[in-house]
Amino acid sequence: MQLLQLIVSGAAIGCIYALIALGFVLIYKATETVNFAQGDLMMIGGFIGLTAMTVAGLPFWLAFLLTIVAMALFGMGTERLVLRPLLGQPAFTMVMMTIGLGYLARGVVTMIPYWGTETHTLPVPYKDEVIWLGGEGTGLVVSVEHLVIIVATVALVALLYAFFRYTRLGIAMQATSQNQLAAFYMGIPVRRVNMLIWGLSSAICGVAGLLLAPITFVHANMGFVGLKAFPAAVVGGFGSIPGALVGGLIIGIVESLAGFYLPEGFKDIAAYVVVLIMLVVKPNGLFGDNLTKKV
Amino acid sequence: MHFIFKTRYEQDINLFRHGGQIFWYAALALALLCAPWLLSEYTLSQITFIGIYAIVCLGLMLLAGFTGQVSLGHAGFLAMGAYTEAYLQANGWPFMISLPMSALVAGITGIMIGLPALRVKGMYLSIATLAFGFILEQVVVSAEHITGGNAGRQVEKLIIAGVDFDDGTNFYYLVTVIAVICVLGVLNLLRSPTGRAFVAIRDSEVSAQSMGINLAHYKTVAFALSAALAGIAGALYAHKIRIITPDQFGFLQSIELLMMVVIGGLGSIQGAIFGPAFWFVVQQLIVTGKDWLPPELGQQTGLQPTIFGIILIAIVLFEPMGLYGRWLKFRTFLEIFPFYRKGMFKRQKSYMKSERLK
């Protein structure tokens, strides 16, 4: 029963990793940029939600929607302003740019009035509630916060699946991520699609931020959780959407188990140990395409 | 602009290309020599920090700027050097032996971290080094009997052959001499077959391999040397700070080292020195400027990351060669005045080098 308990709470955190990893994967597939600021996007999402709920006094659902819209616009703006001018530059230039953006974001956020350096609590309606599965007191106790994360992630992934499968824009995004040049010849406005992908990815991170906020609180260094999404993305195979989900769950559960069964300190590095093993054993990840570059 | 008419092969090998360079570098050496008499103790201590960071940046430049392997865990090597030095010194080893040992321990760690580099590249390598950086930090926290854990470890006074190097001036000279030796070493390395192989690997792994360069060997060597330089700097850092804690060597430190290198100018030795020098000067300016700013802005802790973030973004957007590139342009402007044209340093339009299979 304890094992099951650990797996459920691990899976909930894993879903957060999965959502951030999903953001990486979308951007990486479309633009071949590794976005090191993904976690910081999540942090900004958390702060926007917080402001909407506490300062503006909006109800949770409205704040949720507002965060998604604001984050999408923010992501699109970032792409347009600082990343598009670098189109065609080596991958390292892009990586350095996103590292700079993350560094900047952590600094700027602390200077915004009310956001600051303090730790805030997001007043969600389901705070500190638990549900007993299989009988009160004897069965599995699941906190509603964890349950909401899992349910929301599943719903979001299903929505994304439908979006990529059935809508024109989703199919255009798939085409762009497979071959930019061919997509361009087919009349797809590749640059605009890239911008929309940044918007989509940021919006997903915003959702992740709101879901994570009740567990870890909202603060300027919240974005460092995003660094654990890299292992998730690599384990799943960088560039695979189902891979990001599975990778996130694996990392989350391993971390949760390591925190309980292994000595102190292992919890924080479990994700990195897993990713190193993965890189040595199977660098392409579980779901990655096994492609080699031709000269 | 100097057009050097080469008449002997030795001219290709000379460290200085013309008399002007000898003059200016001699002037710099003289200035460094006289600095303790001219500058205040505080400024001297800041210059010592610049020297220490220049040694790390030199290593990172060798790896990222000349071999093309980006490391996001470089602070880990710094930690290895610092803790090795602290531990050996406490056990009575003389500095002359413990410093090379710090470099050796860091270098061996570098080889271990370089091993995944033989299998993975690009972004995967960055993630592997990032993972190693976090694991090393945790190892330092856990190995309490050696490192003192999160509480930190005190480093004893540095005394070499009866001379007290805890004194600002002496330590300044020590760091400067070591930094100059490191710069000359790297400079010579880059003119040797090994250095040429590094640059070839950076420019194209496939063509380097087809020229007969053993990728595995040279990448490992690059990691080892880079880490060893970081180890030397770490040992000096330990003596400078006197109290070392694991959080000084975290992910943020790695990122800041990388930022210094990029700001200085990727792919140039000068950049490895410009980067930390610029970093400390700006840091000092922020500290001094704080008092003139309105308190709502000046007292913010986020001011410094914001400014450095903006500088980095501006450099990446407008000056990919960093401060060194800007200096090259300015120098050319002066040298050929008034014939400087805007497009003289224009980059060739590069097309996306896709890692994908097309």
Interface residues (C-beta under 8 A of the other chain):
Chain A: Y28 E32 V34 V82 P85 L86 L87 G88 Q89 P90 A91 F92 T93 V95 M96 M97 I99 G100 L101 Y103 L104 A105 R106 G107 V108 V109 T110 M111 T117 N179 Q180 A220 F224 L227 F230 P231 V234 F238 G265 D268 I269 A271 Y272 V273 V275 L276 L279 V280 P283 L291 T292 K293 K294 V295
Chain B: A64 G68 V70 P116 R119 V120 G122 M123 Y124 S126 I127 A128 L130 A131 F132 F134 I135 Q138 V141 S142 V206 F251 I255 L258 M259 V262 L297 Q300 T301 G302 L303 Q304 P305 T306 I307 F308 G309 I310 L312 I313 V316 L317 P320 K349 S350 Y351 M352 K353 S354 E355 R356 L357 K358
